[in-house]
Amino acid sequence: MASETTNTTSSKRRKTEQGIGTCLSGLPIGILEHTASFLAPISRALFAVTFTNYENNLPSGNYSSITGAADWDTLDFGEIEKELAERLSDDDISDVLQHIDAANTVKRLRLTNCIKITGAGLRPLHGSTVIEQVDLSLVGDGESPALDPEPPISCEAVLPILDSIISADTPCTMKHLQFPYKWRRDRYTDSEFHTFILRYHQMRMARDMVTCLYCGQNLPGYGEHWISASGDYYGTHAMSCYQCTNHFCYDCIDEDGIKNLVYCNQCQRDYCKNCVKVDSCYFCDRCGEFTCEYCSNSKECDECNEKMCSECVHSDGFECIFCGVLYCKDCNQNGDGRTISLCEECSKFGCDDCRLRRCQDGSSDCDGCVESLPQDTLVAQLKIQQERVRYLEDEVRKLELENKELKDKQRTEEKTSTE
């Protein structure tokens, strides 16, 4: 029943679009071309398919010029509004791919935010001999691949299309595949996805030998697959930068001690140092956390500026919840008025300055915060308060003296006026 409702809704929407296309088709082609020239390439393609002949689902040659002289090497649906991309169906994707002859023009395809598709709309890519990269993760840069709810994209719809591309019967230029998280999460060696990983590896091994662009080591190394077939990185493309698709091994380090290829733990992609900046955690020798510039949520110690990932901030860092100052455990020293510690009574991390200030201005009545302050801080604050008391006492004495003088003067003037 749900399927029938979905099909009916899709049919109504496409009829509506067809009606819009019929109305616009009365305009001179020059006006349509000029209007489309203000749009991004992917938007021009969507605008052009509005005039598609819906009966046979073939693009109309009369309107092919609307897309202009766009370079279709990269087709990224993330270039349109997210709300629009999230509404696109497999038919919409298919229309766009057909209109631009994607099988012979597109080298890099990113289905960013196309969360409603099953993947059947990729059929126009069948047998492509030019495509080099396909990103099926459905998310953009800096976004977690774990979508909730899970998208309907399926191995059943997509893998036959990918098989037609990597088939030994046709020249294959594929360099990089990014799969949906839902495919990579369930690791079954008897699944269609796992079998495809092995087929892809065989295809790559049958091609010319590949070496690391930096150190010249043959790739893949012993026991490695072009797409990881086990372990924590299961289903992710290995030894290839997501951005430039150049190949590197994971062991080589440049003369500055920087790795040439690093895996981002958040977006789960490899990046080379020439394409994307990757931050390493100060404790990376223990936690192994690396984050690319798109995903980076690492924080810096306000004292030594070393970076810490969010996990290590909680386990090895100290952050004041009141002012936000952050110190690594090495810089969180006592006696400098900036020590951050946990109050056992209120269970809050705070620096000495904030805890003392909050107690002084009345915003906190936690005795534990005061008792946990370093003794020298309390002594220094006590001396300051004593100085303030003495100052106020002097001011009171001055005011009392001035008040007495004024009263004496007033009595003298009253006595004079009476006489």
C-alpha positions as CSV (number, residue, x, y, z in Angstrom):
1,M,0.0,0.0,0.0
2,A,2.9,2.4,0.9
3,S,4.5,1.6,-2.5
4,E,1.3,2.4,-4.3
5,T,1.0,5.8,-2.4
6,T,4.6,6.6,-3.2
7,N,4.2,5.8,-6.9
8,T,1.0,7.9,-7.1
9,T,2.7,10.8,-5.5
10,S,5.7,10.5,-7.8
11,S,3.3,10.3,-10.8
12,K,1.4,13.4,-9.8
13,R,4.7,15.4,-9.2
14,R,6.1,14.4,-12.6
15,K,2.8,15.3,-14.3
16,T,3.0,18.7,-12.6
17,E,6.6,19.1,-13.8
18,Q,5.5,18.1,-17.3
19,G,2.8,20.8,-17.2
20,I,5.4,23.4,-16.1
21,G,7.7,22.2,-18.9
22,T,4.9,22.5,-21.4
23,C,4.2,26.1,-20.3
24,L,7.8,27.1,-20.5
25,S,8.4,25.4,-23.8
26,G,6.5,28.2,-25.4
27,L,9.3,30.6,-24.6
28,P,12.0,31.3,-27.1
29,I,15.0,29.0,-26.6
30,G,17.3,32.0,-26.2
31,I,15.4,33.2,-23.1
32,L,15.6,29.7,-21.6
33,E,19.4,29.5,-22.3
34,H,19.9,33.0,-20.8
35,T,17.9,32.0,-17.7
36,A,19.9,28.8,-17.3
37,S,23.2,30.6,-17.6
38,F,22.7,32.0,-14.1
39,L,22.4,28.5,-12.6
40,A,25.1,26.0,-11.4
41,P,25.7,23.2,-13.9
42,I,23.7,20.6,-12.0
43,S,20.8,23.1,-11.7
44,R,21.0,23.7,-15.4
45,A,20.7,20.0,-16.0
46,L,17.6,19.8,-13.8
47,F,16.1,22.8,-15.5
48,A,16.7,21.2,-18.9
49,V,15.1,17.9,-18.0
50,T,11.9,19.8,-17.2
51,F,11.4,19.7,-21.0
52,T,12.0,15.9,-21.3
53,N,9.6,13.8,-23.3
54,Y,8.1,11.8,-20.4
55,E,6.6,9.2,-22.6
56,N,9.9,7.6,-23.7
57,N,12.1,9.3,-21.0
58,L,14.5,10.6,-23.5
59,P,16.0,14.1,-23.4
60,S,14.7,16.4,-26.1
61,G,17.4,17.6,-28.5
62,N,15.6,20.9,-28.9
63,Y,16.6,21.8,-25.3
64,S,20.0,20.3,-25.0
65,S,21.6,23.8,-25.4
66,I,20.0,24.9,-22.1
67,T,22.8,23.1,-20.2
68,G,25.3,25.3,-22.0
69,A,29.0,24.3,-22.4
70,A,29.2,22.9,-18.9
71,D,32.1,20.7,-17.9
72,W,30.5,17.4,-16.7
73,D,33.8,15.9,-15.4
74,T,32.3,16.3,-11.9
75,L,28.6,15.9,-11.2
76,D,27.9,16.8,-7.6
77,F,24.3,17.0,-6.4
78,G,25.6,18.8,-3.3
79,E,25.7,21.9,-5.5
80,I,22.0,22.3,-5.3
81,E,19.9,23.2,-2.3
82,K,19.9,20.3,0.2
83,E,16.1,20.3,0.5
84,L,15.8,19.8,-3.3
85,A,18.4,17.1,-3.4
86,E,16.6,15.2,-0.6
87,R,13.4,15.2,-2.7
88,L,15.0,13.8,-5.9
89,S,13.9,10.3,-7.0
90,D,15.6,7.7,-9.0
91,D,13.7,8.9,-12.1
92,D,15.1,12.4,-11.5
93,I,18.7,11.1,-11.3
94,S,18.2,9.0,-14.4
95,D,16.8,12.0,-16.4
96,V,19.9,14.1,-15.5
97,L,22.4,11.4,-16.3
98,Q,20.7,10.7,-19.6
99,H,20.5,14.4,-20.5
100,I,24.2,15.0,-20.1
101,D,25.2,11.6,-21.6
102,A,26.9,10.8,-18.2
103,A,28.2,7.4,-19.4
104,N,30.6,9.3,-21.7
105,T,31.1,12.6,-19.9
106,V,31.1,12.2,-16.1
107,K,34.3,11.2,-14.4
108,R,33.3,11.9,-10.8
109,L,29.8,11.5,-9.4
110,R,28.7,12.5,-5.9
111,L,25.1,11.8,-4.9
112,T,25.3,14.2,-2.0
113,N,22.0,14.5,-0.1
114,C,20.1,12.2,-2.5
115,I,18.7,10.2,0.4
116,K,15.5,9.0,-1.2
117,I,17.0,6.9,-4.0
118,T,17.5,3.2,-4.3
119,G,20.3,3.6,-6.9
120,A,18.2,2.4,-9.8
121,G,18.5,5.8,-11.3
122,L,22.2,5.2,-12.0
123,R,21.3,2.9,-14.9
124,P,22.4,5.4,-17.5
125,L,26.0,4.9,-16.2
126,H,25.9,1.2,-17.3
127,G,29.1,0.3,-19.0
128,S,30.8,3.7,-18.6
129,T,34.4,3.7,-19.7
130,V,35.2,7.2,-18.4
131,I,34.0,7.3,-14.8
132,E,36.7,7.4,-12.2
133,Q,35.0,8.0,-8.9
134,V,31.5,7.3,-7.6
135,D,30.5,8.5,-4.1
136,L,27.4,6.7,-2.8
137,S,27.7,7.8,0.8
138,L,24.9,10.4,0.2
139,V,26.6,12.9,2.5
140,G,28.7,16.0,1.9
141,D,32.1,17.1,3.3
142,G,32.2,17.2,7.1
143,E,29.1,15.1,7.5
144,S,28.8,11.8,9.3
145,P,28.1,8.9,6.9
146,A,25.8,7.2,9.5
147,L,22.4,8.5,8.4
148,D,19.3,8.2,10.5
149,P,16.9,7.1,9.2
150,E,18.8,4.8,6.9
151,P,18.4,5.6,3.2
152,P,16.8,3.1,0.8
153,I,19.9,2.8,-1.5
154,S,20.4,-0.9,-2.1
155,C,23.1,-3.3,-3.3
156,E,20.6,-5.0,-5.5
157,A,20.0,-1.9,-7.5
158,V,23.6,-0.5,-7.6
159,L,26.0,-3.4,-7.8
160,P,24.9,-4.6,-11.2
161,I,25.6,-1.1,-12.6
162,L,29.0,-1.0,-10.9
163,D,29.8,-4.5,-12.2
164,S,29.1,-3.4,-15.8
165,I,31.7,-0.6,-15.3
166,I,34.4,-2.8,-13.8
167,S,33.7,-5.7,-16.2
168,A,36.8,-7.2,-17.9
169,D,35.0,-6.8,-21.2
170,T,35.4,-3.0,-21.2
171,P,38.3,-0.7,-20.4
172,C,37.8,0.5,-16.8
173,T,39.1,3.8,-15.4
174,M,37.6,3.5,-11.9
175,K,39.9,4.7,-9.2
176,H,37.7,5.3,-6.1
177,L,34.4,4.1,-4.7
178,Q,32.7,5.5,-1.6
179,F,30.0,3.2,-0.3
180,P,27.0,3.9,2.0
181,Y,27.6,3.4,5.6
182,K,24.7,0.9,5.9
183,W,26.5,-1.4,3.4
184,R,29.8,-1.3,5.3
185,R,28.3,-1.8,8.8
186,D,27.1,-5.4,8.3
187,R,30.1,-7.5,7.5
188,Y,29.1,-10.8,6.0
189,T,31.7,-12.6,3.8
190,D,28.8,-14.3,1.9
191,S,27.0,-11.1,1.1
192,E,26.8,-9.6,-2.4
193,F,28.6,-6.5,-1.2
194,H,31.6,-8.5,0.0
195,T,31.7,-10.5,-3.2
196,F,31.8,-7.3,-5.2
197,I,34.7,-6.1,-3.1
198,L,36.7,-9.1,-4.2
199,R,35.7,-8.6,-7.8
200,Y,36.8,-5.0,-7.7
201,H,40.1,-6.1,-6.2
202,Q,40.6,-8.6,-9.1
203,M,39.8,-5.9,-11.6
204,R,42.4,-3.5,-10.1
205,M,45.1,-6.2,-9.9
206,A,44.5,-7.0,-13.6
207,R,45.3,-3.5,-14.6
208,D,48.8,-1.9,-14.8
209,M,50.9,-2.0,-11.6
210,V,50.2,0.9,-9.2
211,T,52.9,2.5,-7.0
212,C,52.8,5.0,-4.2
213,L,53.1,8.5,-5.6
214,Y,55.6,9.4,-2.9
215,C,57.8,6.5,-2.1
216,G,57.3,4.3,-5.1
217,Q,56.2,1.2,-3.2
218,N,54.0,-1.3,-5.1
219,L,50.4,-1.1,-4.2
220,P,48.6,-2.9,-2.6
221,G,50.9,-4.3,0.0
222,Y,50.9,-7.9,1.1
223,G,47.5,-9.0,2.3
224,E,45.8,-5.6,1.4
225,H,42.8,-5.1,-0.8
226,W,42.0,-2.0,-2.8
227,I,38.7,-1.9,-0.8
228,S,39.3,-3.1,2.7
229,A,37.7,-6.6,3.1
230,S,38.1,-6.8,6.9
231,G,38.8,-4.9,10.1
232,D,37.7,-1.4,11.2
233,Y,38.0,0.0,7.7
234,Y,35.8,-2.6,6.1
235,G,34.3,-1.4,2.8
236,T,36.3,1.8,2.5
237,H,38.6,2.4,-0.5
238,A,42.2,2.1,0.5
239,M,45.5,3.7,-0.6
240,S,43.7,6.5,-2.5
241,C,43.0,10.1,-1.7
242,Y,39.3,10.9,-1.8
243,Q,40.0,14.3,-3.3
244,C,42.5,13.8,-6.0
245,T,42.3,9.9,-6.2
246,N,46.1,9.7,-6.3
247,H,47.6,6.6,-4.7
248,F,49.7,6.5,-1.6
249,C,50.8,3.9,0.9
250,Y,50.0,4.5,4.6
251,D,53.6,4.0,5.8
252,C,55.6,6.8,4.0
253,I,56.2,10.1,5.8
254,D,57.6,13.2,4.2
255,E,60.7,15.0,5.2
256,D,58.7,17.1,7.7
257,G,57.4,14.0,9.5
258,I,53.9,14.3,8.0
259,K,52.0,11.3,6.7
260,N,51.2,11.5,3.0
261,L,47.9,9.7,3.4
262,V,45.7,9.9,6.5
263,Y,42.3,8.4,7.3
264,C,39.7,10.8,8.8
265,N,37.9,8.9,11.6
266,Q,34.7,11.0,11.2
267,C,33.8,11.1,7.5
268,Q,35.7,7.9,7.0
269,R,37.7,9.0,3.9
270,D,41.4,9.0,3.1
271,Y,43.0,12.4,2.2
272,C,46.5,13.1,1.1
273,K,48.4,16.0,2.7
274,N,48.4,18.0,-0.6
275,C,44.6,18.1,-0.8
276,V,43.2,18.5,2.7
277,K,44.6,19.5,6.0
278,V,44.3,16.7,8.6
279,D,44.6,17.5,12.3
280,S,46.2,14.9,14.6
281,C,45.3,14.6,18.3
282,Y,48.1,15.5,20.8
283,F,47.4,12.0,22.1
284,C,47.3,10.3,18.7
285,D,50.0,7.8,19.6
286,R,47.4,6.4,21.9
287,C,43.9,7.2,20.5
288,G,44.8,7.1,16.8
289,E,42.4,10.0,16.0
290,F,42.8,12.1,12.9
291,T,40.3,14.5,11.6
292,C,40.2,16.3,8.2
293,E,39.6,20.1,7.9
294,Y,36.0,19.5,6.9
295,C,35.1,17.4,10.0
296,S,37.5,19.0,12.5
297,N,36.0,19.5,15.9
298,S,39.3,19.2,17.7
299,K,40.2,21.7,20.3
300,E,43.5,23.3,21.3
301,C,45.1,23.6,24.7
302,D,45.0,27.3,25.6
303,E,48.5,27.1,27.0
304,C,50.6,25.0,24.6
305,N,48.2,25.0,21.5
306,E,48.4,21.2,21.1
307,K,45.3,19.8,19.5
308,M,43.1,17.3,21.2
309,C,40.2,15.2,19.8
310,S,36.8,15.4,21.6
311,E,37.4,12.0,23.1
312,C,40.7,12.9,24.6
313,V,39.4,16.2,25.9
314,H,37.1,14.2,28.1
315,S,39.7,11.6,29.1
316,D,43.0,13.6,29.2
317,G,42.0,17.2,28.9
318,F,40.5,19.8,31.4
319,E,37.9,22.3,30.2
320,C,36.2,24.9,32.3
321,I,32.4,24.8,31.7
322,F,32.1,28.4,32.8
323,C,34.7,30.3,30.6
324,G,35.6,27.5,28.2
325,V,39.3,27.6,28.8
326,L,41.0,24.3,28.0
327,Y,44.3,22.7,29.2
328,C,45.9,19.4,28.4
329,K,46.9,17.5,31.5
330,D,50.6,18.6,31.1
331,C,49.6,22.3,31.2
332,N,47.0,21.9,33.9
333,Q,49.5,22.9,36.7
334,N,48.7,24.1,40.2
335,G,49.5,27.5,41.7
336,D,48.9,29.7,38.6
337,G,45.3,30.6,39.2
338,R,44.2,28.7,36.1
339,T,44.0,25.1,37.3
340,I,40.9,23.3,36.1
341,S,39.6,20.5,38.4
342,L,36.4,18.6,39.2
343,C,34.4,19.6,42.2
344,E,33.3,16.4,43.9
345,E,30.3,18.1,45.4
346,C,28.7,19.8,42.4
347,S,30.4,17.5,39.7
348,K,31.4,20.4,37.6
349,F,34.8,21.1,36.0
350,G,35.9,24.7,36.6
351,C,39.0,26.8,36.7
352,D,40.2,28.4,39.9
353,D,39.3,31.9,38.7
354,C,35.8,31.0,37.8
355,R,35.0,29.0,40.9
356,L,36.3,31.8,43.1
357,R,34.5,34.5,41.1
358,R,31.2,32.6,41.3
359,C,31.5,32.2,45.0
360,Q,32.2,35.9,45.4
361,D,29.4,37.2,43.3
362,G,26.9,34.8,44.7
363,S,26.2,32.8,41.5
364,S,27.4,29.7,43.3
365,D,26.8,28.5,46.8
366,C,28.9,25.3,46.5
367,D,31.2,24.9,49.5
368,G,33.1,22.2,47.6
369,C,34.2,24.7,44.9
370,V,35.8,26.9,47.6
371,E,37.3,24.1,49.5
372,S,38.9,22.6,46.3
373,L,40.7,25.9,45.5
374,P,44.5,25.9,46.0
375,Q,45.5,27.2,49.4
376,D,47.8,29.9,48.0
377,T,44.9,31.2,45.9
378,L,42.7,31.5,49.0
379,V,45.5,33.3,50.9
380,A,46.0,35.7,48.0
381,Q,42.3,36.4,47.7
382,L,42.0,36.8,51.5
383,K,44.8,39.4,51.5
384,I,43.1,41.2,48.6
385,Q,39.8,41.2,50.6
386,Q,41.6,42.5,53.7
387,E,43.1,45.3,51.7
388,R,39.6,46.2,50.3
389,V,38.2,46.2,53.9
390,R,40.9,48.5,55.1
391,Y,40.3,50.8,52.1
392,L,36.6,50.9,52.8
393,E,37.2,51.5,56.5
394,D,39.4,54.5,55.6
395,E,36.7,55.8,53.2
396,V,34.1,55.5,56.0
397,R,36.3,57.4,58.4
398,K,36.7,60.2,55.8
399,L,33.0,60.4,55.2
400,E,32.3,60.5,58.9
401,L,34.8,63.3,59.3
402,E,33.3,65.3,56.3
403,N,29.8,64.7,57.7
404,K,30.9,66.0,61.2
405,E,32.4,69.1,59.5
406,L,29.3,69.8,57.5
407,K,27.1,69.5,60.7
408,D,29.4,71.9,62.6
409,K,29.3,74.4,59.8
410,Q,25.5,74.1,59.6
411,R,25.1,74.7,63.3
412,T,27.5,77.7,63.1
413,E,25.4,79.3,60.3
414,E,22.2,78.7,62.2
415,K,23.5,80.3,65.3
416,T,24.8,83.3,63.3
417,S,21.4,83.8,61.6
418,T,19.6,83.7,64.9
419,E,21.7,86.4,66.5
